[in-house]
Amino acid sequence: MGNICVEAQLLPYRSDLDVDGWAVPNFNKLKIRSTSEHEVDGGVLKKEQFDVANLKLSTVLSKEPDLEKYCEFRNLHAYSFRGRVFSLSGGCIILFISTYRSTNGKSSLQVKDYMAAYTLYTFYDEDGDGKFERRYNSNPSDKKFEIIIPAWTKK
């Protein structure tokens, strides 16, 4: 049984796989701002929007020795089917943390820079293990988006 598409919103223009999964810290402890439900394929697709204002909630996108890249969420949604969370999606501002080291190696300086671009990220748990292994990022100016319900949620 394959995946089904339920919402037509943004199509991803980039996909990345991390077998260890991308962590969104404490998403299951966030205050829910709103909930919507849709009957789909014999079950209920639930979308919960979390209140992330003023939290500086972020997830690591990449880490290199002197450069870390984070997605600092401005909004965040969880998608579940039959009570199983399979996707997190949110809009974020990209935060870079650069470390500059002195030539003698005795001191360093960390600088935080925000990239002005607003990006939408969607994270998928592809196999039901609780890890969000697949990450898509989308262009907010696009008007199409697909939330794909994975087959494992239907078992």
N, C-alpha and C positions, 0 to 999 in steps of 0.2 A: 504494500500500500504506500503510495507516494505522499508528498506534501500537497497541501491545498493553499491557495492564495485567497485571503479574505478582504484585505483593504487595498485599494488602489491609491497610493500616495507617492512616495519617493523610490526610485530605482537606484540601487547602489552603483557607484562608479568605482569603488575599490573594495576588495575583500581580502581579509587577512585571517590566517589560522594560527592559533596558539594552543597547542595540545594541553598546556597547563591551565588554560582558561584566563579570561580577563576578569579581574575581581572588581565588583562595585561594592565598596565597603558598606555594610549595614543597610543595604537596600530593603531588607525584610523588616527593618525596625523603623522605617520612615513613616511619617504621618501621611495618610492618604488624603489627597485633596478632592479627587473625584473618581468615580467609577462608571464605566459603561459596559453593557453586556449585549452580545449578539448571538442568536441561535445560528450555528453553523455546523453542518455535517454531523448531525446527531449529538451535538454537545454545545456547551456555552463558551464562547470566546469572551474573556474578560480583559478589559484594559483599565489599569489603575494608574492614575496620575499622582505622583508624590509631591509633597511640599518640600522643595529643596532650596527655597530662598534663604539667603544668608548662611547657608551651611558650608559652602566651599567644598561640596562633595565632589570627589574626583576619582578617576581611575588611571592607572599607568598605561600609557600607550607604547612607550619604548624607553629603554634605559641604556645609555652608553656611559663610559667612565666619567666623562665630564659634561654630559648633557642628558637631562631627563625630560620626557615629554608627557604631559598629562592632559586629559580631557576633564575640564572643570564644568560640571553640569549646571545648566541654567534651568532645565526642565528634565524630568525623568519619568518614564512610563514602564510598567511591567505588563507583559501579555501572558495570559495563562489560558489553557484549554482543559476543561474537566478538572480544574483545580491544580493543574501542574504548570508552574512558571517555566516558559521556554524561551522568553526573550525579554531583554531590557532595551529600551530605546530612549534616546534623549539628545537634546541640543546642548552643545557645549562650546566654550571658548578654549582654545588651545593655550596651555601654560607651559613655558619652557623654563627649566631651572638649569642654569649654566654654572659650572664651577671653574673659576680662574685661579691658577696656582702661580705662586711667585717662582722666579727662576731658580732660587735656592731650595725650593720645595718645603720651606718652613711655614708658609702661610697660604691661605686660600680665601677666596671670596665667592660667595654664592649670589647669583643675580637671578631674579624672577622677572620674566618678560611674558606678557600676554600677546598672542597673535590675534589681530583684530577680526579674523575670519570666524564666523559662526558656522559650525559644522554639526551635522546630525550623524550620530553613531547608533547602530543597532547591533546588539550582541545576542547570539543564539546559543542555546544549549542544544547541540545536535543529537545527543544520544541519551539524555535523561539522567546524566550523572551529577547534575547540579553545577557543572562548570560551563561557562559561556565561552566555548572554543572558537566560534566564528564571529568575526567582527566585520561589519559593513559600514562604510561612511558614505554619506550622500550629500549632494549639493542642495542646500535649502531652497534655491530658486526653482528646482525641478518640482513639478506638480504631481508626480507619480511615485508611489511607494507601495511595496508589497510586504505585508506581514504574512509569513508562510508558517502554517501550523505543521510542525514535524510529525511524522508518522508515530513516533514513540509515545506521544501524548494520547493517542487513541487506543492504546492497549489496555 
